[in-house]
Amino acid sequence: MYADQFQIYSGNANPALARKIAVYLHSELGDVQVFKFANENIFVRILENVREKDVFIIQPTCSPVNDSIMELLIMIDAFKRASAGRITAVVPYYAYGRSDKKDQPRVPITARLVADMISVAGADRVLTMDLHQGQIQGFFNIPVDELTAVHILSNYFKRKQLDDLVVVTDLGFAKRARTFAELLAAPLAIIEKRRVGNADHTEVLNVIGEVRGKRAIIVDDEVDTAGTLIETVEALGKAEVTEIYACATHGVLSRDAVEMIERSQLLELVLTDTIPLSPDKRTPKIHTLSIAPLIGEAIKRIHRGESVGALFSSEVEFTQEMLLWEDGMAKTVDVRVADGPAGELAAARREGPER
């Protein structure tokens, strides 16, 4: 049994998110060195005792992807050899998620390979956000808790009080998009698309559903090169929607994605901070919400042996009441809050100091 305390550690992939999670949990990040030698070998040294502790390693596998994966694996191995009681790999963004099946002859299933490496390195469980496909959970032989940003993103648009909404997605994200649409009391439309070759290019074929004269919100798990997003925006423009918004959990924004978004009809793209957004990618059209409170609450529940799934149930509804963090500061709370004790609590949270 691990000690009755937990400790959060961070690699170099997204230290800002790790600091926000620590602030939410009224904790400090653990002391660890993670750096690369001149020969590009990664070195990890834990600078404090972790024997029998419940350890959480915050490390999304984002750019540079392969360095981030190796850092995660080496950190897990270091904590295992330091006799940590339990090691949870907190991977807000899971790379290689698209390689989840053999859809062509003689290709790998890299998502399974990464899962095997995390397990073999010594992780006892994984905490992640909006996997590209739910089946990736089954690639692990250890417990996996998958969180979703659907509630946070829908709450943001609920605050805007937009009317005549329609939620637009592709078939791969349809199940979670249906939840998003239900939270906004909006109909769901589907984008029919096909991927052309292996060069990150897709072709939008059709919009299935009634979208004319409505405000459209495109929802997906990630925005990479933004090719699919821009194709969808153009298809919706031809279908005579009045306004177009978009949101996604992971903002990879590779190549010239930001420039394409800036030139498009898109009014706003809302992302979370699972992947850090560099200064050159920050534009007025891109808005970032922090998932630090959600991951922090999940860490707390995992440590205590409580239900993580209850965060998204009608009994807890934590994700609807959650503080929406922007730039590390708690700002606006539950859009459902009106007058009364709940409203007073919300006001107190708004006026309170940064945590």
NORBELVEN-V994319 format. One record per residue. N is the residue number from 1. PSI is psi in radians with two decimals (* if undefined). NEAR is the number of other C-alpha atoms within 8 Angstrom. D_LAST is the distance of its C-alpha to the last C-alpha in whole Angstrom. Layout:
N	PSI	NEAR	D_LAST
N	PSI	NEAR	D_LAST
//
This chain:
1	2.29	4	31
2	2.80	9	27
3	2.73	9	26
4	0.98	6	23
5	2.65	6	20
6	2.79	10	19
7	2.43	10	18
8	2.33	13	16
9	2.71	13	19
10	2.45	13	19
11	-2.81	14	22
12	0.02	9	23
13	-0.76	11	23
14	1.17	14	19
15	-0.50	9	17
16	-0.74	7	14
17	-0.75	12	14
18	-0.70	14	14
19	-0.70	10	11
20	-0.71	10	9
21	-0.73	12	10
22	-0.71	13	9
23	-0.77	10	6
24	-0.66	11	6
25	0.13	9	9
26	0.80	7	7
27	3.11	7	10
28	2.59	8	12
29	2.50	11	14
30	2.79	9	18
31	1.92	8	21
32	2.51	11	23
33	2.24	9	25
34	1.92	11	26
35	3.01	7	29
36	2.30	9	32
37	2.99	8	36
38	-0.48	5	38
39	0.20	5	40
40	0.16	6	37
41	2.34	7	37
42	2.39	11	33
43	2.39	10	32
44	2.34	12	29
45	2.20	8	29
46	2.21	10	26
47	0.36	7	26
48	2.87	7	25
49	2.24	6	26
50	0.22	11	25
51	2.17	8	29
52	0.20	11	28
53	2.74	14	24
54	1.90	16	23
55	2.35	14	22
56	2.12	13	20
57	1.99	15	21
58	1.96	14	19
59	1.57	15	22
60	2.57	14	23
61	1.06	15	27
62	-3.08	12	26
63	2.33	8	28
64	2.03	8	30
65	-0.91	9	31
66	-0.60	8	33
67	-0.73	8	31
68	-0.70	16	28
69	-0.80	9	30
70	-0.70	9	32
71	-0.80	13	29
72	-0.83	12	27
73	-0.74	11	31
74	-0.65	12	31
75	-0.76	11	28
76	-0.80	15	28
77	-0.71	10	32
78	-0.77	11	30
79	-0.61	12	28
80	-0.77	11	31
81	-0.28	7	33
82	0.16	9	31
83	0.62	9	31
84	2.53	15	28
85	-0.78	13	28
86	2.43	11	27
87	2.08	16	26
88	2.11	13	24
89	1.96	15	24
90	1.83	12	21
91	1.45	13	23
92	-0.62	13	21
93	2.13	14	24
94	1.88	12	28
95	2.88	8	30
96	0.32	9	34
97	-0.45	12	33
98	-0.43	7	36
99	1.14	10	39
100	0.10	12	39
101	2.85	6	42
102	1.58	10	46
103	-0.01	5	47
104	2.78	5	49
105	2.48	5	52
106	0.78	5	51
107	2.69	7	47
108	2.90	7	44
109	1.42	10	41
110	-0.53	10	39
111	-0.64	14	36
112	-0.68	11	38
113	-0.79	8	38
114	-0.70	9	35
115	-0.74	10	34
116	-0.73	10	37
117	-0.71	9	35
118	-0.72	11	32
119	-0.82	12	34
120	-0.58	7	36
121	-0.49	10	34
122	0.16	10	32
123	2.46	15	29
124	-0.42	11	29
125	2.89	10	28
126	2.41	13	26
127	2.17	13	23
128	3.10	14	23
129	2.27	13	23
130	1.27	11	26
131	2.68	12	29
132	-0.68	8	32
133	2.44	9	34
134	-0.43	6	33
135	-0.31	6	36
136	-0.50	13	34
137	-0.66	8	33
138	-0.16	6	36
139	-0.30	10	37
140	2.54	12	35
141	0.24	6	36
142	2.83	9	33
143	2.46	8	30
144	2.22	10	28
145	2.04	8	25
146	2.03	10	25
147	2.90	9	22
148	2.53	7	23
149	0.08	11	21
150	-0.73	11	24
151	-0.69	11	22
152	-0.79	11	19
153	-0.74	11	22
154	-0.62	11	24
155	-0.66	11	21
156	-0.81	8	21
157	-0.48	9	25
158	-0.62	10	25
159	-0.46	7	23
160	-0.32	6	25
161	0.86	6	28
162	2.56	8	31
163	3.02	5	34
164	0.84	8	37
165	2.64	11	35
166	2.36	14	36
167	2.28	15	34
168	2.33	13	35
169	3.08	14	35
170	3.07	11	38
171	-0.57	8	39
172	-0.49	6	37
173	0.23	11	34
174	-0.68	10	36
175	-0.86	7	34
176	-0.57	8	31
177	-0.54	15	31
178	-0.70	9	33
179	-0.76	9	30
180	-0.81	12	29
181	-0.70	13	32
182	-0.68	9	32
183	-0.48	9	28
184	0.03	8	29
185	0.80	6	33
186	2.67	11	34
187	2.86	9	37
188	2.31	12	37
189	2.59	13	39
190	2.37	12	40
191	2.14	14	41
192	2.15	11	44
193	2.90	10	43
194	2.54	8	45
195	2.30	9	44
196	1.88	9	47
197	-2.71	6	47
198	0.36	6	44
199	0.58	5	43
200	0.64	9	40
201	2.30	10	42
202	2.76	10	43
203	2.11	10	45
204	2.19	12	44
205	-0.61	8	47
206	2.68	8	46
207	2.04	10	44
208	1.94	8	45
209	2.91	7	44
210	2.00	5	44
211	-0.24	13	42
212	2.30	8	44
213	0.12	8	43
214	2.89	11	39
215	2.18	15	36
216	2.41	15	35
217	1.95	12	32
218	2.28	12	32
219	2.39	12	30
220	3.05	12	30
221	-0.58	11	28
222	2.74	9	29
223	1.97	12	30
224	-1.60	10	32
225	-0.14	12	35
226	0.14	12	34
227	-0.85	11	38
228	-0.72	11	38
229	-0.83	9	35
230	-0.66	11	38
231	-0.72	10	41
232	-0.76	10	39
233	-0.78	12	38
234	-0.69	9	42
235	-0.68	11	43
236	-0.60	13	41
237	-0.72	9	42
238	-0.48	7	46
239	0.09	8	45
240	0.76	9	44
241	2.75	14	41
242	-0.68	9	39
243	2.62	9	36
244	2.15	15	34
245	2.89	12	31
246	2.68	11	29
247	2.67	12	26
248	2.76	15	26
249	-0.80	15	23
250	2.16	13	24
251	1.49	14	25
252	-0.84	10	28
253	1.01	12	30
254	2.94	7	32
255	-2.27	5	35
256	0.59	8	36
257	-0.76	12	33
258	-0.74	9	31
259	-0.71	7	35
260	-0.72	10	36
261	-0.73	11	33
262	-0.64	8	34
263	-0.19	6	37
264	3.05	8	37
265	-0.09	8	37
266	2.27	13	34
267	-0.64	8	31
268	2.45	10	28
269	2.13	12	27
270	2.18	12	23
271	2.96	13	22
272	3.03	14	19
273	0.57	14	18
274	-0.58	14	19
275	2.28	13	22
276	2.45	8	20
277	1.98	8	22
278	2.71	6	24
279	-0.61	5	24
280	-0.19	4	28
281	0.03	8	27
282	1.99	8	24
283	2.85	5	27
284	-0.42	5	26
285	-0.29	10	28
286	2.16	10	25
287	2.39	9	21
288	2.31	9	19
289	2.53	11	16
290	2.38	14	14
291	0.24	11	14
292	-0.78	12	12
293	-0.65	12	11
294	-0.83	9	14
295	-0.70	10	15
296	-0.76	12	12
297	-0.67	9	14
298	-0.72	10	17
299	-0.78	9	17
300	-0.74	9	16
301	-0.68	11	19
302	-0.76	10	21
303	-0.68	9	21
304	-0.12	6	21
305	0.48	6	24
306	2.95	7	23
307	2.25	8	24
308	-0.64	9	22
309	-0.46	6	25
310	-0.32	10	24
311	-0.46	11	21
312	0.20	9	23
313	2.88	8	26
314	-0.31	6	26
315	-0.66	5	25
316	-0.88	8	22
317	0.60	11	21
318	-0.67	8	18
319	-0.35	10	18
320	-0.41	10	19
321	-0.11	9	16
322	2.51	11	14
323	2.33	10	11
324	1.93	11	13
325	2.36	14	11
326	2.16	10	13
327	0.63	5	12
328	0.04	7	9
329	2.41	8	8
330	2.22	11	8
331	-1.58	9	11
332	2.56	8	14
333	-2.92	12	14
334	2.16	11	18
335	-0.29	9	21
336	-0.25	4	23
337	2.28	9	21
338	-2.46	6	24
339	3.01	7	25
340	-3.00	6	24
341	-0.72	6	22
342	-0.70	9	20
343	-0.66	10	20
344	-0.69	9	19
345	-0.73	8	16
346	-0.76	11	15
347	-0.71	8	15
348	-0.70	8	13
349	-0.70	8	10
350	-0.63	10	11
351	-0.18	6	12
352	2.93	6	8
353	2.80	4	6
354	2.39	5	4
355	*	7	0
//
